[in-house]
């Protein structure tokens, strides 16, 4: 099937590449000519394991191409996915839909024959209704249907998530749209991935509800971790004890410095704004947002406390800047608030991240970025592990002790056994342990 993807960012590029790998003919379009030229040259705008090779494979096979020309992208397309950004709108926290609506208005003129227009972007309830209105107003004669098909991709594991999904959610209002989407996703039937069909508004809300629920699990275990520290329990034991209950499950029950990234912070906030618009308060989600925001600064204060309550003039080595491993995404990363808290206390930062330093430079001032973990640690007064990259899981602790001015480790991801670290003479601080 001929597919057009509007937006060649994280969701659009991963989705388009995977659709092409299924055997569909895909054209990804983006307004940024530099991004398109880079993609044509095989350079990825994001870091995602396996993506560069998969793009190259499908470009070479003639199934995947890139352009800035929307009309070219839509020639012969039976389905067009809108996969543009929906960031939080400045001032009020609502999802900013200007790019979604702009794409709808532009694509309307190129509809030739029946076309399914699909919101792949994360959008609030009712967005599909407005997209339909915009297209109809721009091209009254157009034959089209608007559907919702939210993505559930985890950064760092997006390709596997796309090809082996827990479920495929489609929100449709007419049978023709359902049949086209079923055909697009038919290759996944071999993996027995359930296709869940519902109303368009139901699909729009499903995405927000899923992310909000996962954010609740993260925040819940983080607050339990705080209680564990007070009562002398180990949060890892508690997590395992509750996670083995099939009604709860073990995922998203790892205590840490709080959630960040491109989805949970903005989606929980957008859900709250929608709940206000419809006078249906979401008190649990309100608490989650507040608790998570407060936690990031609290982790900075935890570092200061581990350094004797004063970091003025001290150098702190920070390993990990991205909000999670296997991505270069710095959006709402806990590292930002942690580093700023330490800096506010007069501390100096030396940092290393395998992929995130280029993005970090745009967000954090007065940070010394290092070429490796041991370079960051050398001469520092304390080591803080913020992101659980594999490269940080088996560091030479004896070497670290020799490099540090003081044997202080703050492990905000609980990746090292306390007894092992303390037996080497370190002052070790973890989360909930």
C-alpha positions as CSV (number, residue, x, y, z in Angstrom):
1,X,0.0,0.0,0.0
2,X,1.1,3.6,-0.7
3,X,1.5,5.5,2.6
4,X,2.3,9.1,3.3
5,X,3.7,10.2,6.7
6,X,3.5,13.9,7.6
7,X,6.3,14.6,10.1
8,X,9.7,12.9,10.1
9,X,10.5,13.1,13.8
10,X,10.5,10.3,16.3
11,X,7.0,8.9,15.7
12,X,6.9,9.6,12.0
13,X,10.3,8.2,11.1
14,X,10.0,5.1,13.2
15,X,6.5,4.4,12.0
16,X,7.3,5.1,8.4
17,X,10.4,2.9,8.4
18,X,8.6,0.0,10.0
19,X,5.7,0.2,7.6
20,X,8.2,0.1,4.8
21,X,9.8,-2.9,6.3
22,X,6.4,-4.6,6.2
23,X,6.5,-4.1,2.4
24,X,4.5,-0.9,2.1
25,X,5.6,2.0,-0.1
26,X,6.2,4.9,2.3
27,X,7.0,8.6,1.7
28,X,7.9,10.6,4.7
29,X,7.5,14.4,4.4
30,X,8.8,17.1,6.5
31,X,8.9,20.9,6.2
32,X,12.5,21.0,7.5
33,X,14.7,20.8,4.3
34,X,17.9,20.1,6.4
35,X,16.2,17.2,8.1
36,X,15.1,15.7,4.8
37,X,18.5,16.2,3.2
38,X,20.1,14.5,6.2
39,X,17.8,11.6,5.9
40,X,18.5,11.2,2.2
41,X,22.2,11.1,3.2
42,X,21.5,8.4,5.8
43,X,21.9,10.7,8.8
44,X,19.3,10.2,11.5
45,X,17.8,13.2,13.4
46,X,17.4,11.1,16.5
47,X,19.2,8.3,18.2
48,X,17.2,5.0,18.3
49,X,18.9,1.6,18.3
50,X,18.6,-0.1,14.9
51,X,16.9,2.7,13.2
52,X,19.7,3.9,11.0
53,X,20.3,0.4,9.5
54,X,16.5,-0.2,9.0
55,X,16.2,3.1,7.2
56,X,19.1,2.3,4.9
57,X,17.7,-1.1,4.2
58,X,14.3,0.1,3.1
59,X,15.7,3.1,1.2
60,X,17.9,0.7,-0.8
61,X,14.9,-1.5,-1.5
62,X,13.0,1.5,-2.9
63,X,10.2,1.3,-0.3
64,X,11.1,4.3,1.8
65,X,11.8,7.9,0.6
66,X,11.8,11.4,2.0
67,X,10.6,14.8,0.6
68,X,9.6,18.3,1.6
69,X,6.8,18.2,-1.0
70,X,3.5,17.1,0.5
71,X,1.8,16.8,-2.9
72,X,4.5,14.4,-4.0
73,X,4.2,12.4,-0.8
74,X,0.4,12.0,-1.2
75,X,0.4,10.9,-4.9
76,X,-1.3,7.5,-4.9
77,X,-1.5,7.3,-1.1
78,X,-4.5,5.6,0.3
79,X,-3.7,6.6,3.8
80,X,-1.8,9.5,5.3
81,X,-0.6,9.6,8.9
82,X,-0.2,12.9,10.7
83,X,2.8,12.4,13.0
84,X,3.8,16.0,13.9
85,X,4.7,17.3,17.4
86,X,2.1,18.2,20.0
87,X,4.1,19.9,22.7
88,X,2.6,21.5,25.7
89,X,1.4,25.0,24.9
90,X,3.2,27.8,26.7
91,X,1.1,29.4,29.3
92,X,-1.7,26.9,29.9
93,X,-0.3,23.4,29.4
94,X,-2.8,22.4,26.7
95,X,-1.4,20.3,23.8
96,X,-0.4,22.7,21.1
97,X,-2.2,21.4,18.0
98,X,-1.1,24.1,15.5
99,X,1.0,21.6,13.6
100,X,-1.7,19.0,13.4
101,X,-4.3,21.4,12.2
102,X,-1.8,23.0,9.8
103,X,-1.1,19.6,8.3
104,X,-4.8,18.9,7.9
105,X,-5.4,22.1,6.1
106,X,-2.5,21.5,3.7
107,X,-3.2,17.9,2.9
108,X,-6.8,18.7,2.0
109,X,-5.9,20.1,-1.4
110,X,-4.1,16.9,-2.4
111,X,-6.8,14.4,-1.7
112,X,-7.6,12.5,-4.9
113,X,-9.9,9.5,-4.4
114,X,-10.7,8.0,-1.1
115,X,-8.0,8.7,1.5
116,X,-7.9,7.8,5.2
117,X,-6.3,10.6,7.3
118,X,-4.9,9.2,10.5
119,X,-3.9,11.1,13.7
120,X,-0.8,9.3,14.8
121,X,0.3,12.2,17.0
122,X,-0.9,12.2,20.6
123,X,-3.9,14.5,20.6
124,X,-6.7,15.4,23.0
125,X,-10.2,14.1,22.7
126,X,-12.1,15.8,19.9
127,X,-9.0,16.6,17.7
128,X,-10.2,14.2,15.0
129,X,-13.5,16.1,14.8
130,X,-11.6,19.3,14.2
131,X,-9.3,17.7,11.7
132,X,-12.3,16.5,9.8
133,X,-13.9,19.9,9.9
134,X,-10.7,21.6,8.6
135,X,-10.3,19.2,5.7
136,X,-14.0,19.5,4.7
137,X,-13.8,23.3,4.8
138,X,-10.7,23.4,2.7
139,X,-11.9,20.8,0.1
140,X,-15.7,20.3,0.3
141,X,-15.6,17.6,-2.5
142,X,-12.9,15.5,-0.9
143,X,-13.6,11.8,-0.2
144,X,-11.9,11.0,3.0
145,X,-12.3,9.6,6.5
146,X,-10.4,10.7,9.7
147,X,-9.2,8.0,12.1
148,X,-7.1,7.9,15.3
149,X,-4.2,5.4,15.7
150,X,-2.2,6.4,18.7
151,X,1.4,5.1,19.0
152,X,2.7,3.3,22.1
153,X,6.5,3.4,21.4
154,X,9.1,3.4,24.1
155,X,12.2,5.4,23.2
156,X,15.1,3.0,23.0
157,X,12.9,0.1,22.1
158,X,10.7,1.7,19.4
159,X,11.3,-0.7,16.5
160,X,10.6,-3.8,18.6
161,X,7.5,-2.1,20.1
162,X,6.2,-1.2,16.6
163,X,6.8,-4.7,15.2
164,X,5.6,-6.6,18.3
165,X,3.0,-4.4,19.9
166,X,0.8,-5.4,22.9
167,X,-2.1,-4.0,20.9
168,X,-3.0,-1.8,17.9
169,X,-5.7,0.8,18.8
170,X,-7.7,2.2,15.9
171,X,-10.5,4.8,16.4
172,X,-12.8,4.9,13.4
173,X,-16.2,6.2,12.5
174,X,-16.8,4.3,9.3
175,X,-16.1,0.9,7.9
176,X,-14.0,2.0,4.9
177,X,-11.4,3.5,7.3
178,X,-11.3,0.4,9.4
179,X,-10.6,-1.8,6.4
180,X,-7.7,0.3,5.2
181,X,-6.1,0.4,8.6
182,X,-6.6,-3.4,9.0
183,X,-4.8,-3.8,5.7
184,X,-1.9,-1.6,6.7
185,X,-1.4,-3.6,9.9
186,X,-2.1,-7.0,8.4
187,X,1.6,-8.1,8.6
188,X,1.3,-7.9,12.4
189,X,-1.5,-10.4,12.5
190,X,1.2,-13.1,12.2
191,X,2.4,-12.0,15.6
192,X,-1.2,-12.3,16.9
193,X,-1.2,-8.6,18.0
194,X,-4.7,-7.7,18.9
195,X,-6.3,-4.9,16.9
196,X,-8.6,-3.0,19.2
197,X,-11.3,-1.1,17.4
198,X,-13.2,1.7,19.1
199,X,-14.6,5.2,18.5
200,X,-12.2,7.9,17.4
201,X,-12.7,9.8,20.7
202,X,-12.1,6.6,22.6
203,X,-8.8,6.0,20.8
204,X,-7.7,9.6,21.5
205,X,-8.4,9.2,25.2
206,X,-6.9,5.7,25.4
207,X,-3.4,7.1,24.6
208,X,-3.6,9.7,27.4
209,X,-5.1,7.2,29.9
210,X,-2.4,4.7,29.2
211,X,0.5,7.2,29.8
212,X,-1.2,8.6,32.8
213,X,-1.6,5.2,34.4
214,X,2.1,4.3,33.8
215,X,3.0,7.7,35.3
216,X,0.9,6.8,38.3
217,X,2.9,3.5,38.8
218,X,6.2,5.3,38.6
219,X,5.1,8.0,41.1
220,X,3.6,5.4,43.4
221,X,6.8,3.3,43.7
222,X,8.9,6.5,44.1
223,X,6.7,7.5,47.1
224,X,6.9,4.0,48.5
225,X,10.7,4.3,48.2
226,X,10.6,7.4,50.4
227,X,8.7,5.4,53.0
228,X,11.1,2.5,52.7
229,X,14.0,4.8,53.6
230,X,12.1,6.0,56.7
231,X,11.1,2.5,58.0
232,X,14.3,0.6,57.0
233,X,12.8,-1.5,54.1
234,X,14.2,-2.1,50.6
235,X,12.1,-0.8,47.8
236,X,13.4,-3.4,45.4
237,X,12.0,-6.1,47.6
238,X,8.7,-4.3,47.8
239,X,8.6,-3.8,44.1
240,X,9.1,-7.5,43.4
241,X,6.6,-8.4,46.1
242,X,3.8,-6.4,44.5
243,X,4.9,-6.8,40.9
244,X,4.5,-10.6,41.0
245,X,0.8,-10.0,41.5
246,X,-0.6,-10.4,38.0
247,X,-3.1,-7.7,38.7
248,X,-0.3,-5.2,39.2
249,X,2.6,-6.5,37.1
250,X,6.3,-5.7,37.5
251,X,6.8,-3.0,34.8
252,X,7.2,0.7,35.8
253,X,7.9,-0.2,39.4
254,X,11.5,0.8,39.6
255,X,12.2,3.6,42.0
256,X,14.2,6.5,40.8
257,X,14.5,10.3,40.4
258,X,11.1,10.7,38.6
259,X,9.8,10.4,35.0
260,X,10.7,12.7,32.1
261,X,10.8,12.4,28.3
262,X,8.6,13.5,25.5
263,X,5.4,11.8,26.6
264,X,4.5,11.4,30.3
265,X,5.1,15.0,31.4
266,X,3.2,16.7,28.5
267,X,0.5,14.0,28.3
268,X,-0.4,14.0,32.0
269,X,-0.6,17.8,31.8
270,X,-2.7,17.7,28.6
271,X,-5.1,15.2,30.2
272,X,-5.6,17.5,33.2
273,X,-6.4,20.4,30.9
274,X,-9.0,18.2,29.0
275,X,-10.5,17.2,32.4
276,X,-10.8,20.8,33.3
277,X,-12.6,21.6,30.0
278,X,-15.1,18.8,30.6
279,X,-15.4,19.4,34.4
280,X,-14.2,15.9,35.2
281,X,-11.4,16.3,37.7
282,X,-8.5,13.8,37.6
283,X,-7.3,14.1,41.2
284,X,-4.9,11.2,41.0
285,X,-3.2,12.6,37.9
286,X,-3.0,16.0,39.5
287,X,-1.1,14.5,42.4
288,X,1.2,12.6,40.1
289,X,2.2,15.7,38.2
290,X,2.9,17.6,41.4
291,X,4.8,14.8,43.1
292,X,7.0,14.1,40.1
293,X,7.9,17.7,39.6
294,X,8.8,18.0,43.3
295,X,10.8,14.8,43.2
296,X,13.4,15.9,40.7
297,X,14.5,18.8,42.9
298,X,14.3,16.6,45.9
299,X,16.9,14.2,44.3
300,X,19.2,17.2,43.9
301,X,18.9,17.9,47.6
302,X,19.5,14.2,48.2
303,X,22.9,14.6,46.5
304,X,23.7,17.7,48.6
305,X,22.8,15.8,51.8
306,X,25.1,12.9,50.7
307,X,27.9,15.5,50.4
308,X,27.5,16.6,54.0
309,X,24.8,19.1,53.3
310,X,27.1,21.5,51.4
311,X,28.3,21.4,47.8
312,X,29.6,24.9,47.6
313,X,32.9,24.8,45.7
314,X,32.7,21.1,45.2
315,X,32.7,19.2,41.9
316,X,30.0,16.6,41.3
317,X,30.4,14.0,38.6
318,X,27.1,13.2,36.9
319,X,26.7,10.1,34.8
320,X,23.6,10.0,32.6
321,X,21.8,13.1,31.3
322,X,18.9,11.7,29.2
323,X,15.6,10.8,30.8
324,X,16.3,7.1,30.1
325,X,19.0,5.0,28.4
326,X,19.2,4.2,24.7
327,X,18.0,7.7,23.6
328,X,19.4,11.1,23.2
329,X,16.1,12.7,24.5
330,X,16.7,15.3,27.2
331,X,13.1,16.6,27.4
332,X,12.1,17.0,31.0
333,X,14.9,14.7,32.1
334,X,15.4,14.5,35.9
335,X,19.1,15.4,35.3
336,X,18.1,18.9,34.4
337,X,16.5,19.7,37.8
338,X,19.1,17.7,39.7
339,X,22.0,19.6,38.1
340,X,20.4,23.0,38.6
341,X,19.7,22.2,42.3
342,X,23.4,21.3,42.8
343,X,24.5,24.4,40.9
344,X,22.1,26.6,43.0
345,X,24.0,25.2,46.0
346,X,27.3,26.3,44.6
347,X,28.4,23.0,43.2
348,X,30.3,22.5,39.9
349,X,29.2,19.8,37.4
350,X,31.3,17.4,35.3
351,X,29.0,15.2,33.2
352,X,29.0,12.4,30.7
353,X,26.2,10.7,28.7
354,X,26.7,8.3,25.8
355,X,24.2,10.1,23.6
356,X,22.7,13.1,25.3
357,X,25.4,15.7,25.6
358,X,24.7,17.5,22.4
359,X,21.1,18.1,23.5
360,X,22.1,18.8,27.1
361,X,24.3,21.7,25.9
362,X,21.2,23.4,24.7
363,X,19.5,23.2,28.1
364,X,22.2,23.3,30.8
365,X,24.8,26.1,31.3
366,X,28.1,25.9,33.2
367,X,28.5,22.2,32.8
368,X,31.8,20.5,31.9
369,X,31.1,17.7,29.4
370,X,33.5,14.9,29.4
371,X,34.6,12.2,26.9
372,X,33.9,9.3,29.2
373,X,32.7,8.2,32.6
374,X,36.1,8.1,34.3
375,X,37.1,11.5,32.9
376,X,34.0,12.9,34.5
377,X,34.8,11.2,37.8
378,X,38.4,12.2,38.1
379,X,39.0,14.7,40.8
380,X,35.3,15.0,41.7
381,X,34.0,15.2,45.3
382,X,31.1,12.8,44.6
383,X,29.7,10.6,41.8
384,X,25.9,10.7,41.0
385,X,24.3,8.1,38.6
386,X,21.2,9.6,37.1
387,X,20.5,7.4,34.0
388,X,21.0,3.6,34.0
389,X,22.9,3.2,30.7
390,X,24.4,-0.2,30.4
391,X,27.9,1.4,30.2
392,X,27.4,2.5,33.9
393,X,26.4,-0.9,35.2
394,X,29.8,-2.5,35.6
395,X,32.2,0.4,36.3
396,X,35.5,-0.4,38.0
397,X,34.7,0.7,41.6
398,X,38.3,0.4,42.8
399,X,39.4,2.7,40.0
400,X,36.5,5.1,40.8
401,X,37.6,5.3,44.5
402,X,41.1,6.2,43.4
403,X,39.8,8.9,41.1
404,X,37.4,10.6,43.5
405,X,38.5,13.1,46.1
406,X,35.9,11.6,48.5
407,X,34.4,8.1,48.3
408,X,30.8,9.3,47.8
409,X,28.4,7.6,45.4
410,X,24.8,8.6,45.0
411,X,23.0,5.9,42.9
412,X,19.6,7.3,41.9
413,X,18.9,4.2,39.8
414,X,19.8,1.5,42.3
415,X,22.1,-0.4,39.9
416,X,24.8,-1.3,42.4
417,X,24.6,-3.7,45.5
418,X,24.9,-1.6,48.6
419,X,27.1,-4.2,50.5
420,X,29.6,-4.5,47.6
421,X,30.0,-0.8,47.3
422,X,30.2,-0.1,51.1
423,X,32.8,-3.0,51.5
424,X,35.1,-1.0,49.2
425,X,34.9,1.9,51.6
426,X,32.3,4.1,49.8
427,X,29.6,6.2,51.4
428,X,26.7,4.9,49.3
429,X,23.3,6.5,48.9
430,X,20.5,4.9,46.9
431,X,16.8,5.3,46.5
432,X,14.5,3.5,48.9
433,X,17.2,1.2,50.1
